[in-house]
Amino acid sequence: MIEVEEKLRIEIVEIKKIMDLLSGLFSIRTAFFYSITDEYSIKEIAGNMGDYQPFCSIIQKELKKKCIACDRDHFKKAEQGKSPLLYQCYNGLYEMILPLYIEDHIIGYLHFGQVRSDDSFEKIFNMYSLSEHSKVDLLKKEYKKMQVFPKEKLLMISDLFTRISEIILKNHLVEIQKARPEYYLKKYISENYSKEISIKSAAGYIGKSSSYITHQFKKHFKCTFHQYLLQFRIDKAREFLKSMTIEETADACGFKNRYHFSKVFKKFVGLTPKQYKK
């Protein structure tokens, strides 16, 4: 795993493979933009069609400020909406931005772009003030060469990108570094609740002392480490009891035995596991 920036860990090779596949499959520009600051200073991992379309390259020679403003405005809009944003850029081409979050923290964006719809050049020329450019004839020529993507296909690609984002996060291809230990504490509990874990083992996982966990955990989670762990285990138990026996559930949730499990379960839920199961 390669460390990038100060706060992100990114599997660059794996992300690049995904971008290359999507780029090659649809013959479009794809990229993963990453930055977890509020600044508009974003690096990218682009697919194998990472170069700009000739139409865009010509536009940018004279109207680059317009392109930068478009990106900035739509990145902000996608981040505020916390959802995929499919839009026409300020020069008439379609693009999509999908913000990626770990908890409520923005860690980057999936992007595809520079795709033309079935709009005529005359239509986008008038809608997007391309008369400001000095090489209108060349723009028209390059626009007509571009592959046309129906809106329905763009929506399908957008849906696929959403699913790809879930794969990236689920497989931890992008993670926040241990500069945010509270994130890693939750991660440690969610991945090890079925085992015998403690403040000491959690402290070792995040590279901090046991006293750090004791003092900082309540500050971030409004409860002790032990209380959080028990609540997490009981929440899982309520799911498992729908399809598992009480003994199986107790074991799967890290309890020493059925008696201990029943005692804790009743304290949190108000019912015994047997009553809850009925």
C-alpha positions as CSV (number, residue, x, y, z in Angstrom):
1,M,0.0,0.0,0.0
2,I,1.3,3.5,-0.9
3,E,0.9,6.5,1.4
4,V,-0.4,9.5,-0.5
5,E,-0.7,13.0,1.0
6,E,-0.7,13.1,4.8
7,K,-4.1,11.6,5.6
8,L,-4.9,9.1,2.9
9,R,-3.7,5.6,2.1
10,I,-4.5,4.6,-1.5
11,E,-4.1,1.4,-3.3
12,I,-2.9,3.2,-6.4
13,V,-2.3,0.1,-8.6
14,E,-5.7,-1.4,-7.9
15,I,-7.5,2.0,-8.4
16,K,-5.6,2.4,-11.7
17,K,-6.7,-1.0,-12.9
18,I,-10.4,-0.1,-12.2
19,M,-10.1,3.2,-14.0
20,D,-8.3,1.5,-17.0
21,L,-11.1,-1.1,-17.3
22,L,-13.9,1.5,-17.2
23,S,-12.1,3.8,-19.6
24,G,-11.4,1.0,-22.0
25,L,-15.0,-0.4,-21.8
26,F,-16.8,2.8,-22.5
27,S,-14.1,4.8,-24.4
28,I,-14.4,7.7,-22.0
29,R,-12.1,9.6,-19.7
30,T,-12.3,8.2,-16.2
31,A,-10.4,9.2,-13.0
32,F,-10.3,9.0,-9.2
33,F,-9.7,12.5,-7.8
34,Y,-8.4,12.5,-4.3
35,S,-8.1,15.2,-1.7
36,I,-9.5,15.3,1.8
37,T,-9.0,19.0,2.3
38,D,-11.4,21.7,1.5
39,E,-9.0,23.2,-1.0
40,Y,-9.5,22.8,-4.7
41,S,-6.2,21.2,-5.2
42,I,-6.9,17.7,-6.4
43,K,-4.6,15.0,-7.7
44,E,-5.9,12.1,-9.9
45,I,-5.5,8.5,-10.9
46,A,-6.7,8.5,-14.5
47,G,-7.7,5.6,-16.7
48,N,-5.8,4.8,-19.9
49,M,-7.8,7.4,-21.8
50,G,-6.7,10.1,-19.4
51,D,-5.9,12.7,-22.1
52,Y,-8.4,15.4,-22.8
53,Q,-10.6,15.0,-25.9
54,P,-9.4,17.2,-28.8
55,F,-12.5,19.3,-28.4
56,C,-11.7,20.0,-24.7
57,S,-8.0,20.7,-25.4
58,I,-9.0,23.3,-28.0
59,I,-11.5,24.8,-25.5
60,Q,-8.9,25.0,-22.7
61,K,-6.4,27.0,-24.8
62,E,-8.7,30.0,-24.5
63,L,-11.4,29.2,-22.0
64,K,-9.5,27.3,-19.3
65,K,-10.9,29.5,-16.5
66,K,-14.4,28.5,-17.5
67,C,-13.4,24.8,-17.2
68,I,-11.8,25.3,-13.8
69,A,-14.9,27.1,-12.5
70,C,-17.2,24.4,-13.8
71,D,-15.2,21.7,-12.0
72,R,-15.1,23.6,-8.8
73,D,-18.8,24.4,-8.8
74,H,-19.9,20.8,-9.6
75,F,-17.5,19.2,-7.1
76,K,-18.9,21.4,-4.4
77,K,-22.5,20.6,-5.5
78,A,-21.8,16.8,-5.6
79,E,-20.2,17.0,-2.1
80,Q,-23.1,18.9,-0.7
81,G,-25.6,16.4,-2.1
82,K,-23.5,13.3,-1.1
83,S,-24.7,11.6,-4.3
84,P,-23.7,11.1,-8.0
85,L,-24.0,14.2,-10.1
86,L,-24.5,13.9,-13.8
87,Y,-24.4,17.2,-15.6
88,Q,-23.4,19.1,-18.8
89,C,-20.2,21.1,-18.3
90,Y,-19.9,24.8,-19.2
91,N,-18.9,23.8,-22.7
92,G,-21.8,21.4,-23.3
93,L,-20.2,17.9,-22.7
94,Y,-21.5,15.5,-20.2
95,E,-19.6,14.6,-17.0
96,M,-20.3,12.8,-13.8
97,I,-18.9,13.3,-10.3
98,L,-19.4,10.8,-7.5
99,P,-18.1,11.8,-4.0
100,L,-16.7,9.1,-1.8
101,Y,-17.1,9.2,2.0
102,I,-15.7,7.4,4.9
103,E,-18.3,8.1,7.6
104,D,-18.9,11.8,7.0
105,H,-15.4,12.6,5.7
106,I,-14.9,13.2,2.0
107,I,-12.0,11.2,0.7
108,G,-12.2,11.7,-3.0
109,Y,-14.4,11.6,-6.2
110,L,-15.0,9.2,-9.0
111,H,-15.3,11.0,-12.3
112,F,-16.0,10.3,-15.9
113,G,-16.4,13.0,-18.5
114,Q,-15.9,14.7,-21.9
115,V,-18.8,12.8,-23.4
116,R,-21.1,14.3,-26.0
117,S,-24.8,13.7,-26.2
118,D,-27.0,13.8,-29.3
119,D,-27.2,17.6,-29.0
120,S,-26.2,19.4,-32.1
121,F,-23.1,21.7,-32.1
122,E,-25.4,24.6,-32.9
123,K,-27.4,23.9,-29.8
124,I,-24.4,23.8,-27.4
125,F,-22.8,26.7,-29.3
126,N,-25.7,28.9,-28.4
127,M,-26.4,27.5,-24.9
128,Y,-22.8,27.6,-23.7
129,S,-21.5,30.8,-25.3
130,L,-18.9,29.1,-27.4
131,S,-18.8,32.2,-29.6
132,E,-16.2,33.5,-27.1
133,H,-13.7,31.1,-28.7
134,S,-11.7,32.1,-31.8
135,K,-11.6,28.7,-33.4
136,V,-15.3,27.9,-33.7
137,D,-15.0,25.9,-37.0
138,L,-12.3,23.7,-35.5
139,L,-14.5,23.1,-32.4
140,K,-17.4,22.2,-34.6
141,K,-15.2,19.7,-36.5
142,E,-13.9,18.0,-33.4
143,Y,-17.3,17.9,-31.7
144,K,-18.9,16.1,-34.7
145,K,-16.1,13.5,-34.5
146,M,-16.9,12.5,-30.9
147,Q,-18.9,9.4,-30.1
148,V,-22.5,10.1,-29.2
149,F,-23.8,8.7,-25.9
150,P,-27.6,8.5,-25.3
151,K,-28.7,9.9,-22.0
152,E,-29.9,6.4,-21.0
153,K,-26.4,4.9,-21.4
154,L,-24.9,7.8,-19.4
155,L,-27.3,6.9,-16.5
156,M,-26.3,3.3,-16.7
157,I,-22.6,4.2,-16.5
158,S,-23.4,6.5,-13.6
159,D,-25.1,3.6,-11.8
160,L,-22.1,1.4,-12.5
161,F,-19.8,4.0,-11.0
162,T,-21.9,4.1,-7.9
163,R,-21.4,0.3,-7.5
164,I,-17.7,0.7,-8.2
165,S,-17.4,3.2,-5.4
166,E,-18.9,0.7,-3.0
167,I,-16.3,-1.9,-4.0
168,I,-13.5,0.6,-3.5
169,L,-14.6,1.4,0.0
170,K,-15.6,-2.2,1.0
171,N,-12.2,-3.5,-0.1
172,H,-10.4,-0.6,1.7
173,L,-8.7,0.6,-1.5
174,V,-8.8,4.0,0.0
175,E,-8.5,4.6,3.8
176,I,-8.0,7.4,6.2
177,Q,-4.6,7.0,7.9
178,K,-4.3,6.5,11.7
179,A,-4.2,10.3,12.1
180,R,-7.9,9.7,12.9
181,P,-7.7,6.9,15.5
182,E,-11.4,7.1,16.3
183,Y,-12.1,5.8,12.8
184,Y,-9.7,2.9,13.2
185,L,-11.1,2.1,16.7
186,K,-14.6,1.6,15.1
187,K,-13.0,-0.4,12.3
188,Y,-11.2,-2.6,14.8
189,I,-14.4,-3.4,16.7
190,S,-16.4,-4.0,13.6
191,E,-13.9,-6.5,12.3
192,N,-13.1,-8.3,15.6
193,Y,-16.2,-8.2,17.7
194,S,-16.6,-12.0,17.5
195,K,-13.2,-12.4,19.1
196,E,-11.8,-11.7,22.6
197,I,-10.7,-8.0,22.3
198,S,-9.8,-5.4,24.9
199,I,-8.6,-1.9,25.3
200,K,-5.0,-3.2,25.2
201,S,-5.5,-5.0,21.9
202,A,-7.3,-2.0,20.4
203,A,-4.5,0.3,21.6
204,G,-2.0,-2.0,19.9
205,Y,-4.0,-1.9,16.6
206,I,-3.9,1.9,16.4
207,G,-0.5,2.3,17.8
208,K,-1.6,4.2,20.9
209,S,-1.4,3.5,24.7
210,S,-4.2,1.9,26.7
211,S,-4.6,5.1,28.7
212,Y,-5.1,7.0,25.4
213,I,-8.0,4.7,24.6
214,T,-9.5,5.1,28.0
215,H,-9.4,8.9,28.0
216,Q,-10.1,9.6,24.3
217,F,-12.8,7.0,23.5
218,K,-15.5,8.6,25.7
219,K,-14.6,12.0,24.2
220,H,-15.4,10.8,20.6
221,F,-18.1,8.2,21.3
222,K,-19.9,9.5,24.4
223,C,-19.4,6.1,26.1
224,T,-16.6,3.8,27.3
225,F,-14.8,1.3,25.1
226,H,-16.5,-1.6,26.9
227,Q,-20.0,0.0,26.5
228,Y,-19.5,0.6,22.8
229,L,-18.2,-3.0,22.3
230,L,-21.2,-4.5,24.1
231,Q,-23.7,-2.3,22.2
232,F,-22.1,-3.3,18.9
233,R,-22.3,-7.0,19.9
234,I,-25.9,-6.8,21.0
235,D,-26.9,-5.0,17.7
236,K,-25.3,-7.8,15.8
237,A,-27.0,-10.4,18.0
238,R,-30.4,-9.0,17.2
239,E,-29.6,-9.6,13.5
240,F,-28.2,-13.1,14.0
241,L,-31.1,-14.3,16.2
242,K,-33.4,-14.1,13.2
243,S,-31.6,-17.1,11.7
244,M,-29.3,-18.6,14.3
245,T,-29.7,-20.4,17.6
246,I,-29.0,-18.6,20.9
247,E,-25.8,-20.6,21.4
248,E,-24.6,-19.8,17.8
249,T,-25.4,-16.1,18.2
250,A,-23.5,-15.9,21.5
251,D,-20.5,-17.5,20.0
252,A,-20.6,-15.4,16.8
253,C,-20.8,-12.2,18.9
254,G,-17.9,-12.9,21.1
255,F,-19.6,-13.8,24.4
256,K,-18.1,-16.3,26.7
257,N,-21.2,-18.5,27.0
258,R,-25.0,-18.4,26.7
259,Y,-25.5,-17.3,30.3
260,H,-23.3,-14.2,29.9
261,F,-24.9,-13.4,26.6
262,S,-28.4,-13.7,28.0
263,K,-27.5,-11.4,30.9
264,V,-26.0,-8.7,28.7
265,F,-28.8,-9.0,26.1
266,K,-31.6,-8.5,28.6
267,K,-29.8,-5.5,30.1
268,F,-29.6,-3.8,26.7
269,V,-32.8,-5.0,25.1
270,G,-35.2,-5.6,28.0
271,L,-35.9,-9.1,26.9
272,T,-34.0,-12.4,27.1
273,P,-32.7,-13.8,23.8
274,K,-35.4,-16.5,24.0
275,Q,-38.1,-13.9,24.4
276,Y,-36.7,-11.7,21.7
277,K,-36.5,-14.7,19.3
278,K,-40.2,-15.4,19.9
